[in-house]
Amino acid sequence: METHGEVLDRYQPAEWALARAKAMRGFDHPIRLQILQILQGGERQVKEIWGELGVLQTVVSQHLAVLRESGVVCSERAKVTVKYSINPEYEALVAAVVGEHRK
């Protein structure tokens, strides 16, 4: 019979599992899934995202904050604007969850 340690050795390290669990929190709302679908098309500013979704800017900002905290989305400040993009580490996961970008 295998020991507990031997069983755990067959799986990814705990750090990997914790990072993925944190990332999965970013996928638990329809608006966040739509934002991710938009970001599959490349970097966007908040105003571009809320323009496409037709929801309030504050709603988009709140969801982007959750996506950033989960590590799925990155942000880059350029003077007074902030551009958002999918973290390259999670591109395959995003594609698997939300499908390929169709626009």
ROTI-98128 format. One record per residue: chain; x, y, z of N, C-alpha, C in turn; residue in three letters. Coordinates in nm, 3 decimals. Each point is the difference from the previous one (the first is absolute). Layout:
<numi:A; n_xx:X; n_yy:Y; n_zz:Z; ca_xx:X; ca_yy:Y; ca_zz:Z; c_xx:X; c_yy:Y; c_zz:Z; vexza:ALA>
...
//
This chain:
<numi:A; n_xx:0.084; n_yy:-0.118; n_zz:0.000; ca_xx:-0.084; ca_yy:0.118; ca_zz:0.000; c_xx:0.089; c_yy:0.125; c_zz:0.000; vexza:MET>
<numi:A; n_xx:-0.039; n_yy:0.099; n_zz:-0.080; ca_xx:0.078; ca_yy:0.123; ca_zz:-0.008; c_xx:-0.020; c_yy:0.086; c_zz:0.126; vexza:GLU>
<numi:A; n_xx:0.105; n_yy:0.073; n_zz:0.033; ca_xx:-0.011; ca_yy:0.095; ca_zz:0.110; c_xx:-0.067; c_yy:0.126; c_zz:-0.052; vexza:THR>
<numi:A; n_xx:-0.044; n_yy:0.084; n_zz:0.092; ca_xx:-0.062; ca_yy:0.128; ca_zz:-0.037; c_xx:0.096; c_yy:0.083; c_zz:-0.087; vexza:HIS>
<numi:A; n_xx:0.127; n_yy:0.003; n_zz:0.037; ca_xx:0.100; ca_yy:0.075; ca_zz:-0.076; c_xx:0.017; c_yy:-0.052; c_zz:-0.141; vexza:GLY>
<numi:A; n_xx:-0.002; n_yy:-0.132; n_zz:-0.016; ca_xx:0.013; ca_yy:-0.059; ca_zz:-0.134; c_xx:-0.119; c_yy:0.034; c_zz:-0.088; vexza:GLU>
<numi:A; n_xx:-0.118; n_yy:0.003; n_zz:0.058; ca_xx:-0.119; ca_yy:0.038; ca_zz:-0.075; c_xx:0.012; c_yy:0.146; c_zz:-0.044; vexza:VAL>
<numi:A; n_xx:0.040; n_yy:0.088; n_zz:0.092; ca_xx:0.013; ca_yy:0.142; ca_zz:-0.033; c_xx:0.107; c_yy:0.026; c_zz:-0.105; vexza:LEU>
<numi:A; n_xx:0.104; n_yy:-0.081; n_zz:-0.003; ca_xx:0.106; ca_yy:0.017; ca_zz:-0.098; c_xx:-0.049; c_yy:-0.021; c_zz:-0.143; vexza:ASP>
<numi:A; n_xx:-0.110; n_yy:-0.069; n_zz:-0.018; ca_xx:-0.054; ca_yy:-0.022; ca_zz:-0.134; c_xx:-0.072; c_yy:0.123; c_zz:-0.054; vexza:ARG>
<numi:A; n_xx:-0.026; n_yy:0.098; n_zz:0.083; ca_xx:-0.076; ca_yy:0.119; ca_zz:-0.040; c_xx:0.091; c_yy:0.122; c_zz:-0.001; vexza:TYR>
<numi:A; n_xx:-0.053; n_yy:0.106; n_zz:-0.062; ca_xx:0.074; ca_yy:0.126; ca_zz:-0.004; c_xx:0.025; c_yy:0.049; c_zz:0.142; vexza:GLN>
<numi:A; n_xx:0.105; n_yy:0.081; n_zz:0.020; ca_xx:0.028; ca_yy:0.053; ca_zz:0.134; c_xx:-0.116; c_yy:0.084; c_zz:0.054; vexza:PRO>
<numi:A; n_xx:-0.008; n_yy:0.010; n_zz:0.130; ca_xx:-0.107; ca_yy:0.075; ca_zz:0.064; c_xx:-0.005; c_yy:0.145; c_zz:-0.048; vexza:ALA>
<numi:A; n_xx:0.115; n_yy:0.060; n_zz:-0.027; ca_xx:0.004; ca_yy:0.139; ca_zz:-0.047; c_xx:-0.072; c_yy:0.013; c_zz:-0.133; vexza:GLU>
<numi:A; n_xx:0.020; n_yy:-0.098; n_zz:-0.088; ca_xx:-0.067; ca_yy:0.000; ca_zz:-0.130; c_xx:-0.151; c_yy:-0.007; c_zz:0.020; vexza:TRP>
<numi:A; n_xx:-0.044; n_yy:-0.090; n_zz:0.087; ca_xx:-0.143; ca_yy:-0.016; ca_zz:0.025; c_xx:-0.060; c_yy:0.126; c_zz:0.061; vexza:ALA>
<numi:A; n_xx:0.071; n_yy:0.063; n_zz:0.092; ca_xx:-0.049; ca_yy:0.123; ca_zz:0.061; c_xx:-0.012; c_yy:0.113; c_zz:-0.101; vexza:LEU>
<numi:A; n_xx:0.098; n_yy:0.012; n_zz:-0.087; ca_xx:-0.003; ca_yy:0.104; ca_zz:-0.104; c_xx:-0.117; c_yy:-0.023; c_zz:-0.095; vexza:ALA>
<numi:A; n_xx:-0.025; n_yy:-0.125; n_zz:-0.039; ca_xx:-0.111; ca_yy:-0.030; ca_zz:-0.090; c_xx:-0.135; c_yy:0.023; c_zz:0.068; vexza:ARG>
<numi:A; n_xx:-0.009; n_yy:-0.036; n_zz:0.127; ca_xx:-0.125; ca_yy:0.022; ca_zz:0.074; c_xx:-0.029; c_yy:0.150; c_zz:0.009; vexza:ALA>
<numi:A; n_xx:0.103; n_yy:0.080; n_zz:0.025; ca_xx:-0.016; ca_yy:0.146; ca_zz:0.004; c_xx:-0.043; c_yy:0.052; c_zz:-0.136; vexza:LYS>
<numi:A; n_xx:0.060; n_yy:-0.051; n_zz:-0.106; ca_xx:-0.036; ca_yy:0.042; ca_zz:-0.135; c_xx:-0.144; c_yy:-0.034; c_zz:-0.033; vexza:ALA>
<numi:A; n_xx:-0.047; n_yy:-0.114; n_zz:0.047; ca_xx:-0.136; ca_yy:-0.043; ca_zz:-0.032; c_xx:-0.105; c_yy:0.095; c_zz:0.056; vexza:MET>
<numi:A; n_xx:0.033; n_yy:0.073; n_zz:0.106; ca_xx:-0.093; ca_yy:0.100; ca_zz:0.053; c_xx:-0.032; c_yy:0.106; c_zz:-0.104; vexza:ARG>
<numi:A; n_xx:0.094; n_yy:0.023; n_zz:-0.091; ca_xx:-0.023; ca_yy:0.099; ca_zz:-0.105; c_xx:-0.105; c_yy:-0.041; c_zz:-0.102; vexza:GLY>
<numi:A; n_xx:-0.034; n_yy:-0.127; n_zz:-0.002; ca_xx:-0.093; ca_yy:-0.051; ca_zz:-0.101; c_xx:-0.143; c_yy:-0.016; c_zz:0.050; vexza:PHE>
<numi:A; n_xx:-0.028; n_yy:0.042; n_zz:0.123; ca_xx:-0.130; ca_yy:-0.033; ca_zz:0.058; c_xx:-0.109; c_yy:0.107; c_zz:-0.014; vexza:ASP>
<numi:A; n_xx:0.008; n_yy:0.080; n_zz:-0.105; ca_xx:-0.106; ca_yy:0.098; ca_zz:-0.026; c_xx:-0.012; c_yy:0.021; c_zz:-0.151; vexza:HIS>
<numi:A; n_xx:-0.122; n_yy:0.009; n_zz:-0.051; ca_xx:-0.018; ca_yy:0.015; ca_zz:-0.145; c_xx:0.069; c_yy:0.123; c_zz:-0.059; vexza:PRO>
<numi:A; n_xx:-0.001; n_yy:0.111; n_zz:0.072; ca_xx:0.066; ca_yy:0.121; ca_zz:-0.052; c_xx:0.151; c_yy:-0.022; c_zz:-0.010; vexza:ILE>
<numi:A; n_xx:0.059; n_yy:-0.069; n_zz:0.097; ca_xx:0.144; ca_yy:-0.026; ca_zz:-0.007; c_xx:0.032; c_yy:-0.091; c_zz:-0.118; vexza:ARG>
<numi:A; n_xx:-0.087; n_yy:-0.096; n_zz:-0.028; ca_xx:0.022; ca_yy:-0.085; ca_zz:-0.117; c_xx:-0.008; c_yy:0.082; c_zz:-0.129; vexza:LEU>
<numi:A; n_xx:-0.093; n_yy:0.094; n_zz:-0.006; ca_xx:-0.010; ca_yy:0.087; ca_zz:-0.118; c_xx:0.123; c_yy:0.090; c_zz:-0.013; vexza:GLN>
<numi:A; n_xx:0.048; n_yy:0.052; n_zz:0.112; ca_xx:0.121; ca_yy:0.083; ca_zz:-0.002; c_xx:0.118; c_yy:-0.082; c_zz:-0.052; vexza:ILE>
<numi:A; n_xx:0.012; n_yy:-0.122; n_zz:0.046; ca_xx:0.110; ca_yy:-0.086; ca_zz:-0.046; c_xx:-0.013; c_yy:-0.028; c_zz:-0.150; vexza:LEU>
<numi:A; n_xx:-0.122; n_yy:-0.017; n_zz:-0.046; ca_xx:-0.020; ca_yy:-0.023; ca_zz:-0.142; c_xx:0.045; c_yy:0.123; c_zz:-0.081; vexza:GLN>
<numi:A; n_xx:-0.032; n_yy:0.118; n_zz:0.050; ca_xx:0.043; ca_yy:0.123; ca_zz:-0.067; c_xx:0.153; c_yy:0.011; c_zz:0.002; vexza:ILE>
<numi:A; n_xx:0.061; n_yy:-0.030; n_zz:0.114; ca_xx:0.146; ca_yy:0.011; ca_zz:0.013; c_xx:0.075; c_yy:-0.103; c_zz:-0.084; vexza:LEU>
<numi:A; n_xx:-0.068; n_yy:-0.105; n_zz:-0.042; ca_xx:0.065; ca_yy:-0.095; ca_zz:-0.091; c_xx:0.037; c_yy:0.068; c_zz:-0.132; vexza:GLN>
<numi:A; n_xx:-0.069; n_yy:0.109; n_zz:-0.031; ca_xx:0.029; ca_yy:0.074; ca_zz:-0.121; c_xx:0.115; c_yy:0.098; c_zz:0.015; vexza:GLY>
<numi:A; n_xx:0.059; n_yy:0.009; n_zz:0.118; ca_xx:0.113; ca_yy:0.089; ca_zz:0.025; c_xx:-0.027; c_yy:0.098; c_zz:0.112; vexza:GLY>
<numi:A; n_xx:0.100; n_yy:0.082; n_zz:0.029; ca_xx:-0.009; ca_yy:0.098; ca_zz:0.108; c_xx:-0.119; c_yy:0.093; c_zz:-0.020; vexza:GLU>
<numi:A; n_xx:-0.061; n_yy:0.038; n_zz:0.113; ca_xx:-0.112; ca_yy:0.094; ca_zz:-0.005; c_xx:0.006; c_yy:0.092; c_zz:0.122; vexza:ARG>
<numi:A; n_xx:-0.054; n_yy:0.120; n_zz:-0.018; ca_xx:-0.022; ca_yy:0.092; ca_zz:0.111; c_xx:-0.139; c_yy:-0.026; c_zz:0.056; vexza:GLN>
<numi:A; n_xx:-0.025; n_yy:0.047; n_zz:0.122; ca_xx:-0.130; ca_yy:-0.019; ca_zz:0.063; c_xx:-0.111; c_yy:0.054; c_zz:-0.089; vexza:VAL>
<numi:A; n_xx:0.018; n_yy:0.120; n_zz:-0.054; ca_xx:-0.107; ca_yy:0.061; ca_zz:-0.080; c_xx:-0.031; c_yy:-0.083; c_zz:-0.124; vexza:LYS>
<numi:A; n_xx:0.098; n_yy:-0.068; n_zz:-0.056; ca_xx:-0.025; ca_yy:-0.086; ca_zz:-0.116; c_xx:-0.082; c_yy:-0.123; c_zz:0.042; vexza:GLU>
<numi:A; n_xx:0.031; n_yy:-0.053; n_zz:0.118; ca_xx:-0.071; ca_yy:-0.119; ca_zz:0.048; c_xx:-0.145; c_yy:0.033; c_zz:0.033; vexza:ILE>
<numi:A; n_xx:-0.022; n_yy:0.107; n_zz:0.078; ca_xx:-0.139; ca_yy:0.031; ca_zz:0.035; c_xx:-0.077; c_yy:0.045; c_zz:-0.121; vexza:TRP>
<numi:A; n_xx:0.068; n_yy:0.058; n_zz:-0.099; ca_xx:-0.068; ca_yy:0.036; ca_zz:-0.125; c_xx:-0.051; c_yy:-0.123; c_zz:-0.074; vexza:GLY>
<numi:A; n_xx:0.080; n_yy:-0.105; n_zz:0.000; ca_xx:-0.041; ca_yy:-0.125; ca_zz:-0.066; c_xx:-0.108; c_yy:-0.073; c_zz:0.077; vexza:GLU>
<numi:A; n_xx:0.009; n_yy:0.004; n_zz:0.135; ca_xx:-0.095; ca_yy:-0.074; ca_zz:0.082; c_xx:-0.131; c_yy:0.075; c_zz:0.024; vexza:LEU>
<numi:A; n_xx:0.007; n_yy:0.132; n_zz:-0.003; ca_xx:-0.119; ca_yy:0.079; ca_zz:0.027; c_xx:-0.039; c_yy:0.001; c_zz:0.146; vexza:GLY>
<numi:A; n_xx:0.099; n_yy:-0.014; n_zz:0.090; ca_xx:-0.026; ca_yy:0.010; ca_zz:0.144; c_xx:0.078; c_yy:0.119; c_zz:0.054; vexza:VAL>
<numi:A; n_xx:-0.030; n_yy:0.039; n_zz:0.122; ca_xx:0.066; ca_yy:0.116; ca_zz:0.060; c_xx:0.150; c_yy:-0.021; c_zz:0.015; vexza:LEU>
<numi:A; n_xx:0.074; n_yy:0.108; n_zz:-0.011; ca_xx:0.146; ca_yy:-0.005; ca_zz:0.016; c_xx:0.039; c_yy:-0.052; c_zz:0.136; vexza:GLN>
<numi:A; n_xx:-0.074; n_yy:0.036; n_zz:0.104; ca_xx:0.033; ca_yy:-0.047; ca_zz:0.135; c_xx:-0.015; c_yy:-0.151; c_zz:0.011; vexza:THR>
<numi:A; n_xx:-0.098; n_yy:-0.056; n_zz:-0.069; ca_xx:-0.021; ca_yy:-0.145; ca_zz:0.001; c_xx:0.119; c_yy:-0.069; c_zz:-0.064; vexza:VAL>
<numi:A; n_xx:0.043; n_yy:0.051; n_zz:-0.115; ca_xx:0.116; ca_yy:-0.058; ca_zz:-0.069; c_xx:0.125; c_yy:0.012; c_zz:0.087; vexza:VAL>
<numi:A; n_xx:0.020; n_yy:0.115; n_zz:0.062; ca_xx:0.118; ca_yy:0.020; ca_zz:0.085; c_xx:0.002; c_yy:-0.099; c_zz:0.116; vexza:SER>
<numi:A; n_xx:-0.116; n_yy:-0.023; n_zz:0.062; ca_xx:-0.006; ca_yy:-0.095; ca_zz:0.111; c_xx:0.035; c_yy:-0.141; c_zz:-0.046; vexza:GLN>
<numi:A; n_xx:-0.051; n_yy:-0.039; n_zz:-0.115; ca_xx:0.029; ca_yy:-0.135; ca_zz:-0.050; c_xx:0.146; c_yy:-0.012; c_zz:-0.045; vexza:HIS>
<numi:A; n_xx:0.055; n_yy:0.106; n_zz:-0.057; ca_xx:0.141; ca_yy:-0.003; ca_zz:-0.037; c_xx:0.088; c_yy:-0.012; c_zz:0.125; vexza:LEU>
<numi:A; n_xx:-0.041; n_yy:0.062; n_zz:0.109; ca_xx:0.077; ca_yy:-0.011; ca_zz:0.125; c_xx:0.003; c_yy:-0.146; c_zz:0.047; vexza:ALA>
<numi:A; n_xx:-0.112; n_yy:-0.069; n_zz:-0.009; ca_xx:-0.004; ca_yy:-0.141; ca_zz:0.039; c_xx:0.090; c_yy:-0.082; c_zz:-0.092; vexza:VAL>
<numi:A; n_xx:-0.007; n_yy:0.028; n_zz:-0.130; ca_xx:0.084; ca_yy:-0.073; ca_zz:-0.096; c_xx:0.148; c_yy:0.025; c_zz:0.023; vexza:LEU>
<numi:A; n_xx:0.035; n_yy:0.124; n_zz:0.036; ca_xx:0.141; ca_yy:0.031; ca_zz:0.031; c_xx:0.044; c_yy:-0.073; c_zz:0.127; vexza:ARG>
<numi:A; n_xx:-0.084; n_yy:0.005; n_zz:0.103; ca_xx:0.034; ca_yy:-0.067; ca_zz:0.126; c_xx:0.014; c_yy:-0.151; c_zz:-0.017; vexza:GLU>
<numi:A; n_xx:-0.077; n_yy:-0.056; n_zz:-0.092; ca_xx:0.009; ca_yy:-0.145; ca_zz:-0.024; c_xx:0.123; c_yy:-0.036; c_zz:-0.083; vexza:SER>
<numi:A; n_xx:0.064; n_yy:0.102; n_zz:-0.060; ca_xx:0.119; ca_yy:-0.023; ca_zz:-0.080; c_xx:-0.027; c_yy:-0.030; c_zz:-0.146; vexza:GLY>
<numi:A; n_xx:-0.126; n_yy:-0.008; n_zz:-0.039; ca_xx:-0.036; ca_yy:-0.034; ca_zz:-0.138; c_xx:0.023; c_yy:0.117; c_zz:-0.094; vexza:VAL>
<numi:A; n_xx:-0.016; n_yy:0.121; n_zz:0.052; ca_xx:0.014; ca_yy:0.121; ca_zz:-0.082; c_xx:0.115; c_yy:0.085; c_zz:0.054; vexza:VAL>
<numi:A; n_xx:0.074; n_yy:0.061; n_zz:-0.092; ca_xx:0.109; ca_yy:0.092; ca_zz:0.034; c_xx:-0.044; c_yy:0.141; c_zz:-0.040; vexza:CYS>
<numi:A; n_xx:0.059; n_yy:0.098; n_zz:0.065; ca_xx:-0.027; ca_yy:0.138; ca_zz:-0.039; c_xx:0.132; c_yy:0.073; c_zz:-0.018; vexza:SER>
<numi:A; n_xx:-0.003; n_yy:0.097; n_zz:-0.092; ca_xx:0.119; ca_yy:0.080; ca_zz:-0.028; c_xx:-0.042; c_yy:0.145; c_zz:-0.012; vexza:GLU>
<numi:A; n_xx:0.061; n_yy:0.085; n_zz:0.082; ca_xx:-0.032; ca_yy:0.143; ca_zz:-0.002; c_xx:0.089; c_yy:0.071; c_zz:-0.102; vexza:ARG>
<numi:A; n_xx:-0.064; n_yy:0.080; n_zz:-0.084; ca_xx:0.071; ca_yy:0.083; ca_zz:-0.097; c_xx:-0.053; c_yy:0.143; c_zz:0.016; vexza:ALA>
<numi:A; n_xx:0.075; n_yy:0.081; n_zz:0.072; ca_xx:-0.041; ca_yy:0.137; ca_zz:0.035; c_xx:-0.130; c_yy:-0.004; c_zz:0.078; vexza:LYS>
<numi:A; n_xx:-0.112; n_yy:0.045; n_zz:-0.059; ca_xx:-0.126; ca_yy:0.006; ca_zz:0.074; c_xx:-0.093; c_yy:-0.117; c_zz:-0.031; vexza:VAL>
<numi:A; n_xx:0.039; n_yy:-0.087; n_zz:-0.091; ca_xx:-0.085; ca_yy:-0.114; ca_zz:-0.033; c_xx:0.058; c_yy:-0.130; c_zz:0.052; vexza:THR>
<numi:A; n_xx:-0.088; n_yy:-0.094; n_zz:0.020; ca_xx:0.041; ca_yy:-0.134; ca_zz:0.043; c_xx:-0.053; c_yy:-0.098; c_zz:-0.104; vexza:VAL>
<numi:A; n_xx:0.088; n_yy:-0.086; n_zz:-0.048; ca_xx:-0.041; ca_yy:-0.102; ca_zz:-0.096; c_xx:0.003; c_yy:-0.135; c_zz:0.069; vexza:LYS>
<numi:A; n_xx:-0.101; n_yy:-0.080; n_zz:-0.030; ca_xx:-0.015; ca_yy:-0.132; ca_zz:0.060; c_xx:0.021; c_yy:-0.107; c_zz:-0.105; vexza:TYR>
<numi:A; n_xx:0.058; n_yy:-0.111; n_zz:0.043; ca_xx:0.022; ca_yy:-0.112; ca_zz:-0.091; c_xx:-0.002; c_yy:-0.130; c_zz:0.082; vexza:SER>
<numi:A; n_xx:-0.013; n_yy:-0.110; n_zz:-0.072; ca_xx:0.002; ca_yy:-0.130; ca_zz:0.066; c_xx:0.145; c_yy:-0.034; c_zz:0.034; vexza:ILE>
<numi:A; n_xx:0.022; n_yy:-0.045; n_zz:0.122; ca_xx:0.132; ca_yy:-0.045; ca_zz:0.043; c_xx:0.040; c_yy:-0.118; c_zz:-0.090; vexza:ASN>
<numi:A; n_xx:0.115; n_yy:0.010; n_zz:-0.068; ca_xx:0.041; ca_yy:-0.108; ca_zz:-0.091; c_xx:0.001; c_yy:-0.138; c_zz:0.065; vexza:PRO>
<numi:A; n_xx:0.025; n_yy:-0.005; n_zz:0.129; ca_xx:0.002; ca_yy:-0.127; ca_zz:0.072; c_xx:-0.137; c_yy:-0.068; c_zz:0.001; vexza:GLU>
<numi:A; n_xx:-0.106; n_yy:0.079; n_zz:-0.017; ca_xx:-0.136; ca_yy:-0.053; ca_zz:0.008; c_xx:-0.074; c_yy:0.001; c_zz:-0.134; vexza:TYR>
<numi:A; n_xx:0.069; n_yy:0.031; n_zz:-0.111; ca_xx:-0.068; ca_yy:0.006; ca_zz:-0.129; c_xx:-0.067; c_yy:-0.132; c_zz:-0.037; vexza:GLU>
<numi:A; n_xx:0.067; n_yy:-0.111; n_zz:0.021; ca_xx:-0.058; ca_yy:-0.130; ca_zz:-0.035; c_xx:-0.121; c_yy:-0.031; c_zz:0.088; vexza:ALA>
<numi:A; n_xx:0.008; n_yy:0.034; n_zz:0.128; ca_xx:-0.112; ca_yy:-0.023; ca_zz:0.091; c_xx:-0.120; c_yy:0.086; c_zz:-0.040; vexza:LEU>
<numi:A; n_xx:0.026; n_yy:0.125; n_zz:-0.033; ca_xx:-0.108; ca_yy:0.090; ca_zz:-0.044; c_xx:-0.066; c_yy:-0.056; c_zz:-0.126; vexza:VAL>
<numi:A; n_xx:0.082; n_yy:-0.042; n_zz:-0.096; ca_xx:-0.055; ca_yy:-0.056; ca_zz:-0.125; c_xx:-0.083; c_yy:-0.125; c_zz:0.029; vexza:ALA>
<numi:A; n_xx:0.044; n_yy:-0.081; n_zz:0.094; ca_xx:-0.074; ca_yy:-0.122; ca_zz:0.034; c_xx:-0.133; c_yy:0.031; c_zz:0.068; vexza:ALA>
<numi:A; n_xx:-0.002; n_yy:0.105; n_zz:0.081; ca_xx:-0.121; ca_yy:0.033; ca_zz:0.076; c_xx:-0.099; c_yy:0.081; c_zz:-0.084; vexza:VAL>
<numi:A; n_xx:0.046; n_yy:0.103; n_zz:-0.067; ca_xx:-0.093; ca_yy:0.088; ca_zz:-0.072; c_xx:-0.006; c_yy:-0.027; c_zz:-0.149; vexza:VAL>
<numi:A; n_xx:0.085; n_yy:-0.086; n_zz:-0.051; ca_xx:0.001; ca_yy:-0.027; ca_zz:-0.143; c_xx:0.089; c_yy:0.101; c_zz:-0.073; vexza:GLY>
<numi:A; n_xx:0.011; n_yy:-0.019; n_zz:-0.127; ca_xx:0.081; ca_yy:0.090; ca_zz:-0.081; c_xx:-0.074; c_yy:0.129; c_zz:-0.026; vexza:GLU>
<numi:A; n_xx:0.073; n_yy:0.110; n_zz:-0.009; ca_xx:-0.059; ca_yy:0.131; ca_zz:-0.030; c_xx:-0.057; c_yy:-0.003; c_zz:-0.140; vexza:HIS>
<numi:A; n_xx:-0.121; n_yy:0.050; n_zz:-0.018; ca_xx:-0.065; ca_yy:-0.010; ca_zz:-0.130; c_xx:-0.011; c_yy:0.134; c_zz:-0.074; vexza:ARG>
<numi:A; n_xx:0.033; n_yy:0.111; n_zz:0.063; ca_xx:-0.016; ca_yy:0.131; ca_zz:-0.067; c_xx:0.119; c_yy:0.035; c_zz:-0.083; vexza:LYS>
//
